[in-house]
Amino acid sequence: MSESSTSSPRRRTAGTGPRAAERIHEATLELLIERGYQRLTVEAVAQRAGVNKTTIYRWWPSKGPLLRAALLRSQVLDIDIPDTGNLRGDLIALAGQMARLVNGERTGPVARAMLSGGGQDELALLTRDFFADRLERERPLFARAVARGELSADTDPALLFDLIAGAVWMRILLRQLPAEEEFVEAVVDAVLQPIGIQLASVENLRRR
């Protein structure tokens, strides 16, 4: 039976659906790691994912949109937006997730491959979209902090995000050092102190 067969209105065509999409996303990221962006092809992704290449082309017209979807939607790179009840706790939990992603056995090589793009090439633009998407997902965290009175309404979430994420990526990928819990807490405290956030660690020292 051909892929376009529609003998039943409830029957999915071969290779479609969320499970196939996740297989395609994972295959795309695996091949990005193995081959780099320039040698990544839709045909290779289809073969790795076990689907017909026409299935991929039906959803994504070229490898650029395909990789963008993989970076933004793959469960491998997904994060949970924490809600600990205070900004410091949220940012520590979020930065900890970043560190695990950048240093993970499956996800670390993806991070390194993303940084291989240069200037305004397509991979660099896709990486920009990835970070923009992550910031949008994390905006509710900052909105809650504003509502609690921890941040002023004119605070730039992108600046806070860049300072924390940048430190984590620099530590792991460029300095090749572990981003342990103590480091993550120190980074968050260093970012929050100048903007007047009341830090639990400072309060504890005052009480001694």
Accessible surface in RSA format (square Angstrom, percent):
REM  Atomic radii and reference values for relative SASA: ProtOr
REM  Chains: A
REM  Algorithm: Lee & Richards
REM  Probe-radius: 1.40
REM  Slices: 20
REM RES _ NUM      All-atoms   Total-Side   Main-Chain    Non-polar    All polar
REM                ABS   REL    ABS   REL    ABS   REL    ABS   REL    ABS   REL
RES MET A   1   168.12  87.1  76.59  50.7  91.52 217.9  85.96  73.1  82.16 108.8
RES SER A   2    76.24  64.4  54.47  72.7  21.77  50.1  52.15 111.0  24.09  33.7
RES GLU A   3    38.58  22.1  26.60  20.1  11.97  28.5  23.69  45.8  14.88  12.2
RES SER A   4    86.39  73.0  67.87  90.6  18.52  42.7  49.08 104.5  37.31  52.3
RES SER A   5    35.85  30.3  16.11  21.5  19.74  45.5  16.04  34.2  19.81  27.7
RES THR A   6   113.78  80.9  86.85  88.0  26.93  64.2  59.17  79.5  54.61  82.6
RES SER A   7    81.10  68.5  37.32  49.8  43.78 100.9  45.73  97.4  35.38  49.6
RES SER A   8    43.61  36.9  40.82  54.5   2.79   6.4  23.81  50.7  19.80  27.7
RES PRO A   9   138.51 100.9  95.80  87.3  42.71 155.3 107.92  89.1  30.59 190.1
RES ARG A  10   227.53  95.5 195.79  99.8  31.74  75.6  75.77 103.6 151.76  92.0
RES ARG A  11   148.26  62.3 125.27  63.9  23.00  54.8  43.29  59.2 104.97  63.6
RES ARG A  12   163.59  68.7 141.42  72.1  22.17  52.8  46.19  63.1 117.40  71.2
RES THR A  13    39.02  27.8  28.38  28.8  10.64  25.4  29.50  39.6   9.52  14.4
RES ALA A  14    72.99  67.1  55.64  85.9  17.35  39.5  67.46  95.0   5.53  14.6
RES GLY A  15    21.29  26.3   0.00   N/A  21.29  26.3   8.36  22.9  12.93  29.0
RES THR A  16    33.04  23.5  18.44  18.7  14.60  34.8  16.63  22.3  16.41  24.8
RES GLY A  17    15.19  18.7   0.00   N/A  15.19  18.7  12.47  34.2   2.72   6.1
RES PRO A  18    98.19  71.6  86.75  79.1  11.44  41.6  93.90  77.5   4.29  26.7
RES ARG A  19   206.79  86.8 199.95 101.9   6.84  16.3  76.45 104.5 130.34  79.0
RES ALA A  20     3.27   3.0   2.61   4.0   0.66   1.5   2.61   3.7   0.66   1.7
RES ALA A  21    21.69  19.9  21.69  33.5   0.00   0.0  21.69  30.5   0.00   0.0
RES GLU A  22    26.15  15.0  25.41  19.2   0.74   1.8  21.81  42.2   4.34   3.5
RES ARG A  23   108.94  45.7 103.42  52.7   5.51  13.1  61.50  84.0  47.44  28.8
RES ILE A  24     0.00   0.0   0.00   0.0   0.00   0.0   0.00   0.0   0.00   0.0
RES HIS A  25    12.55   6.9  12.55   8.7   0.00   0.0  11.28  11.6   1.27   1.5
RES GLU A  26    50.91  29.2  49.17  37.2   1.74   4.2   6.43  12.4  44.48  36.3
RES ALA A  27     3.24   3.0   1.76   2.7   1.48   3.4   2.63   3.7   0.61   1.6
RES THR A  28     0.00   0.0   0.00   0.0   0.00   0.0   0.00   0.0   0.00   0.0
RES LEU A  29     5.58   3.1   5.58   4.0   0.00   0.0   5.58   3.9   0.00   0.0
RES GLU A  30    67.82  38.9  66.05  50.0   1.78   4.2  29.80  57.6  38.02  31.0
RES LEU A  31     2.26   1.3   2.26   1.6   0.00   0.0   2.26   1.6   0.00   0.0
RES LEU A  32     1.24   0.7   0.41   0.3   0.83   2.1   0.41   0.3   0.83   2.2
RES ILE A  33    68.68  39.1  45.18  33.7  23.50  56.6  45.92  33.1  22.76  61.8
RES GLU A  34   106.07  60.9  69.29  52.4  36.78  87.6  41.14  79.6  64.92  53.0
RES ARG A  35    91.52  38.4  77.66  39.6  13.85  33.0   9.49  13.0  82.03  49.7
RES GLY A  36    27.34  33.7   0.00   N/A  27.34  33.7  25.68  70.5   1.66   3.7
RES TYR A  37    14.04   6.6   9.67   5.5   4.37  11.4   9.67   7.3   4.37   5.4
RES GLN A  38   142.33  79.6 121.46  88.8  20.87  49.7  57.72 122.9  84.61  64.2
RES ARG A  39   154.39  64.8 147.43  75.2   6.96  16.6  60.37  82.5  94.02  57.0
RES LEU A  40     1.84   1.0   0.08   0.1   1.76   4.4   0.08   0.1   1.76   4.7
RES THR A  41    53.66  38.2  51.00  51.7   2.66   6.3  49.88  67.0   3.78   5.7
RES VAL A  42     6.85   4.5   4.81   4.4   2.04   4.9   4.81   4.2   2.04   5.5
RES GLU A  43    81.00  46.5  74.83  56.6   6.17  14.7  46.74  90.4  34.26  28.0
RES ALA A  44    13.13  12.1   5.96   9.2   7.17  16.3  10.40  14.6   2.73   7.2
RES VAL A  45     0.01   0.0   0.01   0.0   0.00   0.0   0.01   0.0   0.00   0.0
RES ALA A  46     4.83   4.4   4.74   7.3   0.09   0.2   4.74   6.7   0.09   0.2
RES GLN A  47   156.36  87.4 131.89  96.4  24.47  58.3  48.24 102.7 108.11  82.0
RES ARG A  48   106.59  44.8  76.82  39.2  29.77  70.9  35.19  48.1  71.41  43.3
RES ALA A  49     7.82   7.2   0.00   0.0   7.82  17.8   4.18   5.9   3.63   9.6
RES GLY A  50    62.83  77.5   0.00   N/A  62.83  77.5  35.38  97.1  27.45  61.5
RES VAL A  51    18.10  11.9   0.29   0.3  17.81  42.9   8.53   7.4   9.57  26.0
RES ASN A  52    80.15  55.3  65.45  63.2  14.71  35.4  15.08  36.3  65.07  62.9
RES LYS A  53    95.72  46.7  92.56  56.8   3.16   7.5  49.05  44.1  46.68  49.7
RES THR A  54    71.22  50.7  67.53  68.5   3.69   8.8  63.05  84.7   8.17  12.3
RES THR A  55     0.18   0.1   0.18   0.2   0.00   0.0   0.00   0.0   0.18   0.3
RES ILE A  56     0.10   0.1   0.10   0.1   0.00   0.0   0.10   0.1   0.00   0.0
RES TYR A  57    92.15  43.0  76.46  43.5  15.69  40.8  54.82  41.2  37.33  46.0
RES ARG A  58   122.44  51.4  86.95  44.3  35.48  84.5  62.50  85.4  59.93  36.3
RES TRP A  59    85.09  34.1  56.15  27.2  28.94  67.9  45.32  24.2  39.77  64.5
RES TRP A  60    32.93  13.2  32.88  15.9   0.05   0.1  20.34  10.8  12.59  20.4
RES PRO A  61   102.07  74.4  81.28  74.1  20.79  75.6  85.84  70.9  16.23 100.9
RES SER A  62    50.09  42.3  47.84  63.8   2.25   5.2  37.14  79.1  12.95  18.1
RES LYS A  63    46.63  22.8  45.18  27.7   1.45   3.5  36.03  32.4  10.60  11.3
RES GLY A  64     2.28   2.8   0.00   N/A   2.28   2.8   1.18   3.2   1.11   2.5
RES PRO A  65    49.55  36.1  43.66  39.8   5.89  21.4  46.78  38.6   2.76  17.2
RES LEU A  66     0.16   0.1   0.16   0.1   0.00   0.0   0.16   0.1   0.00   0.0
RES LEU A  67     0.00   0.0   0.00   0.0   0.00   0.0   0.00   0.0   0.00   0.0
RES ARG A  68   102.75  43.1 102.56  52.3   0.20   0.5  23.29  31.8  79.46  48.2
RES ALA A  69    16.41  15.1  11.77  18.2   4.63  10.5  16.00  22.5   0.40   1.1
RES ALA A  70     0.00   0.0   0.00   0.0   0.00   0.0   0.00   0.0   0.00   0.0
RES LEU A  71     0.62   0.3   0.48   0.3   0.14   0.4   0.48   0.3   0.14   0.4
RES LEU A  72     6.45   3.6   4.89   3.5   1.56   3.9   5.10   3.6   1.35   3.6
RES ARG A  73   137.27  57.6 117.58  59.9  19.69  46.9  50.03  68.4  87.24  52.9
RES SER A  74     2.29   1.9   0.00   0.0   2.29   5.3   0.00   0.0   2.29   3.2
RES GLN A  75   132.39  74.0 118.04  86.3  14.35  34.2  35.41  75.4  96.97  73.5
RES VAL A  76    30.04  19.8  13.13  11.9  16.91  40.8  21.47  18.7   8.57  23.2
RES LEU A  77     7.90   4.4   7.90   5.7   0.00   0.0   7.90   5.6   0.00   0.0
RES ASP A  78    76.19  53.4  59.47  59.2  16.72  39.5  14.80  34.8  61.39  61.2
RES ILE A  79    17.78  10.1   4.57   3.4  13.21  31.8   7.98   5.7   9.80  26.6
RES ASP A  80   109.59  76.8 106.24 105.7   3.36   7.9  30.09  70.8  79.50  79.3
RES ILE A  81    56.28  32.0  30.44  22.7  25.84  62.3  30.44  21.9  25.84  70.1
RES PRO A  82    18.54  13.5   8.70   7.9   9.85  35.8  18.54  15.3   0.00   0.0
RES ASP A  83    96.87  67.9  63.30  63.0  33.57  79.4  22.34  52.6  74.53  74.3
RES THR A  84    73.86  52.5  38.59  39.1  35.27  84.0  48.18  64.7  25.68  38.8
RES GLY A  85    44.29  54.6   0.00   N/A  44.29  54.6  29.56  81.1  14.72  33.0
RES ASN A  86    64.37  44.4  64.37  62.2   0.00   0.0  22.94  55.2  41.43  40.0
RES LEU A  87     0.00   0.0   0.00   0.0   0.00   0.0   0.00   0.0   0.00   0.0
RES ARG A  88    39.37  16.5  39.02  19.9   0.35   0.8   8.23  11.2  31.14  18.9
RES GLY A  89    19.44  24.0   0.00   N/A  19.44  24.0  16.65  45.7   2.79   6.3
RES ASP A  90     0.00   0.0   0.00   0.0   0.00   0.0   0.00   0.0   0.00   0.0
RES LEU A  91     3.32   1.8   2.99   2.1   0.33   0.8   2.99   2.1   0.33   0.9
RES ILE A  92    29.59  16.8  28.26  21.1   1.33   3.2  28.26  20.4   1.33   3.6
RES ALA A  93    35.47  32.6  24.64  38.0  10.83  24.6  34.92  49.2   0.56   1.5
RES LEU A  94     2.84   1.6   2.84   2.0   0.00   0.0   2.84   2.0   0.00   0.0
RES ALA A  95     0.38   0.4   0.20   0.3   0.18   0.4   0.20   0.3   0.18   0.5
RES GLY A  96    12.33  15.2   0.00   N/A  12.33  15.2  11.90  32.7   0.43   1.0
RES GLN A  97    31.94  17.9  30.53  22.3   1.41   3.3  14.85  31.6  17.09  13.0
RES MET A  98    15.13   7.8  14.14   9.4   0.99   2.4  14.96  12.7   0.18   0.2
RES ALA A  99     8.11   7.5   7.35  11.3   0.76   1.7   7.63  10.7   0.48   1.3
RES ARG A 100   158.37  66.5 147.80  75.3  10.57  25.2  79.44 108.6  78.93  47.8
RES LEU A 101    37.12  20.7  35.77  25.6   1.35   3.4  36.48  25.6   0.64   1.7
RES VAL A 102     3.10   2.0   2.79   2.5   0.30   0.7   3.10   2.7   0.00   0.0
RES ASN A 103    95.74  66.0  76.39  73.8  19.35  46.6   7.97  19.2  87.77  84.8
RES GLY A 104    21.83  26.9   0.00   N/A  21.83  26.9  19.27  52.9   2.56   5.7
RES GLU A 105   166.92  95.8 137.99 104.4  28.93  68.9  61.16 118.3 105.76  86.3
RES ARG A 106   143.55  60.3 130.65  66.6  12.90  30.7  69.32  94.7  74.24  45.0
RES THR A 107    12.96   9.2  11.74  11.9   1.22   2.9   8.96  12.0   4.00   6.0
RES GLY A 108     0.43   0.5   0.00   N/A   0.43   0.5   0.43   1.2   0.00   0.0
RES PRO A 109    43.84  32.0  40.01  36.5   3.83  13.9  41.78  34.5   2.06  12.8
RES VAL A 110     2.16   1.4   2.16   2.0   0.00   0.0   2.16   1.9   0.00   0.0
RES ALA A 111     6.05   5.6   5.06   7.8   0.99   2.3   5.58   7.9   0.47   1.2
RES ARG A 112   117.45  49.3 107.60  54.8   9.86  23.5  55.77  76.2  61.68  37.4
RES ALA A 113    14.87  13.7   7.06  10.9   7.82  17.8  14.27  20.1   0.61   1.6
RES MET A 114     5.25   2.7   2.93   1.9   2.32   5.5   0.00   0.0   5.25   7.0
RES LEU A 115    86.80  48.3  63.47  45.4  23.33  58.7  66.23  46.5  20.58  55.4
RES SER A 116    82.07  69.3  43.58  58.2  38.49  88.7  46.73  99.5  35.33  49.5
RES GLY A 117    19.14  23.6   0.00   N/A  19.14  23.6   1.07   2.9  18.07  40.5
RES GLY A 118    45.26  55.8   0.00   N/A  45.26  55.8  36.01  98.8   9.26  20.7
RES GLY A 119    67.57  83.3   0.00   N/A  67.57  83.3  42.18 115.8  25.38  56.8
RES GLN A 120   145.58  81.4 125.18  91.5  20.40  48.6  62.64 133.3  82.94  62.9
RES ASP A 121    55.51  38.9  43.61  43.4  11.90  28.1  36.37  85.6  19.14  19.1
RES GLU A 122    83.55  48.0  75.24  56.9   8.31  19.8  28.40  54.9  55.16  45.0
RES LEU A 123     5.62   3.1   5.36   3.8   0.26   0.7   5.36   3.8   0.26   0.7
RES ALA A 124    21.69  19.9  12.59  19.4   9.10  20.7  15.72  22.1   5.97  15.8
RES LEU A 125    57.79  32.2  57.79  41.3   0.00   0.0  57.79  40.6   0.00   0.0
RES LEU A 126    12.56   7.0  11.84   8.5   0.72   1.8  11.84   8.3   0.72   1.9
RES THR A 127    14.56  10.4  14.56  14.8   0.00   0.0  14.56  19.6   0.00   0.0
RES ARG A 128   147.27  61.8 138.93  70.8   8.34  19.9  70.89  96.9  76.37  46.3
RES ASP A 129    34.05  23.9  31.23  31.1   2.82   6.7   2.00   4.7  32.05  32.0
RES PHE A 130    12.73   6.4  12.73   7.9   0.00   0.0  12.73   7.7   0.00   0.0
RES PHE A 131    56.05  28.0  54.52  33.8   1.53   4.0  54.84  33.2   1.21   3.5
RES ALA A 132    54.30  49.9  45.97  70.9   8.33  19.0  52.73  74.3   1.57   4.2
RES ASP A 133    25.11  17.6  19.49  19.4   5.62  13.3   8.82  20.7  16.29  16.2
RES ARG A 134     9.32   3.9   9.32   4.8   0.00   0.0   7.10   9.7   2.22   1.3
RES LEU A 135    21.05  11.7  21.05  15.1   0.00   0.0  21.05  14.8   0.00   0.0
RES GLU A 136   101.74  58.4  90.70  68.6  11.05  26.3  45.04  87.1  56.70  46.3
RES ARG A 137    64.88  27.2  52.00  26.5  12.88  30.7  38.76  53.0  26.12  15.8
RES GLU A 138     1.24   0.7   1.24   0.9   0.00   0.0   0.00   0.0   1.24   1.0
RES ARG A 139    93.28  39.2  91.42  46.6   1.86   4.4  37.80  51.7  55.48  33.6
RES PRO A 140    66.90  48.8  62.21  56.7   4.69  17.0  66.62  55.0   0.28   1.7
RES LEU A 141     0.00   0.0   0.00   0.0   0.00   0.0   0.00   0.0   0.00   0.0
RES PHE A 142     4.75   2.4   4.58   2.8   0.17   0.4   4.75   2.9   0.00   0.0
RES ALA A 143    60.85  55.9  48.68  75.1  12.17  27.7  55.56  78.2   5.29  14.0
RES ARG A 144    67.46  28.3  64.03  32.6   3.43   8.2  45.97  62.8  21.49  13.0
RES ALA A 145     0.00   0.0   0.00   0.0   0.00   0.0   0.00   0.0   0.00   0.0
RES VAL A 146    55.52  36.5  45.99  41.6   9.53  23.0  45.99  40.0   9.53  25.9
RES ALA A 147    92.23  84.8  49.30  76.1  42.93  97.7  60.89  85.7  31.34  83.0
RES ARG A 148    93.82  39.4  56.61  28.9  37.21  88.6  58.64  80.1  35.18  21.3
RES GLY A 149    64.37  79.4   0.00   N/A  64.37  79.4  32.20  88.4  32.17  72.0
RES GLU A 150    49.26  28.3  32.29  24.4  16.97  40.4  27.33  52.9  21.93  17.9
RES LEU A 151    12.48   7.0   3.50   2.5   8.99  22.6   7.58   5.3   4.91  13.2
RES SER A 152    67.35  56.9  50.66  67.6  16.69  38.4  49.01 104.4  18.34  25.7
RES ALA A 153    93.58  86.0  59.99  92.6  33.59  76.4  60.95  85.8  32.62  86.4
RES ASP A 154   127.05  89.0  94.18  93.7  32.87  77.7  49.80 117.2  77.26  77.0
RES THR A 155    33.25  23.6  15.89  16.1  17.36  41.4  16.12  21.6  17.13  25.9
RES ASP A 156    76.06  53.3  67.52  67.2   8.54  20.2  28.07  66.1  48.00  47.9
RES PRO A 157    25.75  18.8  25.75  23.5   0.00   0.0  25.75  21.3   0.00   0.0
RES ALA A 158    28.02  25.8  28.02  43.2   0.00   0.0  28.02  39.5   0.00   0.0
RES LEU A 159    99.59  55.5  96.28  68.9   3.31   8.3  99.35  69.8   0.24   0.6
RES LEU A 160     5.24   2.9   5.24   3.7   0.00   0.0   5.24   3.7   0.00   0.0
RES PHE A 161    10.85   5.4   8.76   5.4   2.09   5.5  10.85   6.6   0.00   0.0
RES ASP A 162    86.21  60.4  76.85  76.5   9.37  22.1  26.03  61.3  60.18  60.0
RES LEU A 163    88.65  49.4  78.43  56.1  10.22  25.7  82.08  57.6   6.58  17.7
RES ILE A 164     3.13   1.8   3.13   2.3   0.00   0.0   3.13   2.3   0.00   0.0
RES ALA A 165     6.93   6.4   6.93  10.7   0.00   0.0   6.93   9.8   0.00   0.0
RES GLY A 166    37.27  46.0   0.00   N/A  37.27  46.0  32.66  89.6   4.61  10.3
RES ALA A 167    31.37  28.8  19.92  30.7  11.45  26.0  28.14  39.6   3.22   8.5
RES VAL A 168     0.02   0.0   0.02   0.0   0.00   0.0   0.02   0.0   0.00   0.0
RES TRP A 169    32.80  13.2  32.37  15.7   0.43   1.0  28.24  15.1   4.55   7.4
RES MET A 170    86.79  44.9  84.32  55.8   2.47   5.9  79.77  67.8   7.02   9.3
RES ARG A 171    63.81  26.8  63.25  32.2   0.56   1.3   3.43   4.7  60.38  36.6
RES ILE A 172     6.72   3.8   4.75   3.5   1.97   4.7   4.75   3.4   1.97   5.3
RES LEU A 173    17.41   9.7   3.83   2.7  13.59  34.2   3.85   2.7  13.56  36.5
RES LEU A 174   121.40  67.6  94.47  67.6  26.93  67.7  96.87  68.0  24.53  66.0
RES ARG A 175   149.84  62.9 127.07  64.8  22.77  54.2  24.84  33.9 125.00  75.8
RES GLN A 176   144.91  81.0 116.88  85.4  28.03  66.7  31.46  67.0 113.44  86.0
RES LEU A 177    80.65  44.9  76.25  54.5   4.40  11.1  78.40  55.1   2.24   6.0
RES PRO A 178    73.30  53.4  67.72  61.7   5.58  20.3  72.72  60.0   0.58   3.6
RES ALA A 179    18.70  17.2   0.43   0.7  18.27  41.6   0.90   1.3  17.79  47.1
RES GLU A 180   103.96  59.7  96.53  73.0   7.43  17.7  33.40  64.6  70.56  57.6
RES GLU A 181   117.87  67.7 105.95  80.2  11.92  28.4  38.05  73.6  79.81  65.2
RES GLU A 182   126.15  72.4 119.24  90.2   6.91  16.5  70.03 135.4  56.13  45.8
RES PHE A 183    41.08  20.6  33.99  21.1   7.09  18.5  39.69  24.1   1.39   4.0
RES VAL A 184     4.81   3.2   4.64   4.2   0.17   0.4   4.81   4.2   0.00   0.0
RES GLU A 185    55.21  31.7  55.21  41.8   0.00   0.0   5.28  10.2  49.93  40.8
RES ALA A 186    58.38  53.7  47.53  73.3  10.86  24.7  54.18  76.3   4.20  11.1
RES VAL A 187    17.37  11.4  14.05  12.7   3.32   8.0  17.31  15.0   0.06   0.2
RES VAL A 188     0.00   0.0   0.00   0.0   0.00   0.0   0.00   0.0   0.00   0.0
RES ASP A 189    20.34  14.2  20.34  20.2   0.00   0.0   9.69  22.8  10.65  10.6
RES ALA A 190    63.54  58.4  47.97  74.0  15.57  35.4  53.06  74.7  10.48  27.8
RES VAL A 191    17.68  11.6  10.14   9.2   7.54  18.2  14.02  12.2   3.66   9.9
RES LEU A 192     0.00   0.0   0.00   0.0   0.00   0.0   0.00   0.0   0.00   0.0
RES GLN A 193    95.45  53.4  79.44  58.1  16.01  38.1  21.82  46.4  73.63  55.8
RES PRO A 194   108.49  79.1  64.82  59.1  43.66 158.7  77.68  64.1  30.81 191.5
RES ILE A 195    78.67  44.8  47.29  35.2  31.38  75.6  55.39  39.9  23.28  63.2
RES GLY A 196    65.32  80.6   0.00   N/A  65.32  80.6  35.71  98.0  29.61  66.3
RES ILE A 197    17.05   9.7   6.74   5.0  10.31  24.9   8.09   5.8   8.95  24.3
RES GLN A 198   123.41  69.0  99.35  72.6  24.06  57.3  51.14 108.9  72.26  54.8
RES LEU A 199     3.93   2.2   1.38   1.0   2.55   6.4   1.40   1.0   2.53   6.8
RES ALA A 200    54.95  50.5  46.74  72.1   8.21  18.7  52.96  74.6   1.99   5.3
RES SER A 201    42.63  36.0  37.18  49.6   5.44  12.5  35.69  76.0   6.93   9.7
RES VAL A 202    40.07  26.4  40.07  36.3   0.00   0.0  40.07  34.8   0.00   0.0
RES GLU A 203    39.58  22.7  39.58  29.9   0.00   0.0  13.50  26.1  26.08  21.3
RES ASN A 204    74.19  51.2  70.99  68.6   3.20   7.7  14.84  35.7  59.35  57.4
RES LEU A 205   111.34  62.0  98.77  70.7  12.56  31.6  99.00  69.5  12.34  33.2
RES ARG A 206   167.01  70.1 132.97  67.8  34.05  81.1  56.35  77.0 110.66  67.1
RES ARG A 207   184.55  77.5 147.33  75.1  37.22  88.6  64.35  87.9 120.20  72.8
RES ARG A 208   220.00  92.4 154.00  78.5  66.00 157.1  91.64 125.2 128.36  77.8
END  Absolute sums over single chains surface
CHAIN  1 A    11637.4       9092.6       2544.8       6267.5       5369.8
END  Absolute sums over all chains
TOTAL         11637.4       9092.6       2544.8       6267.5       5369.8
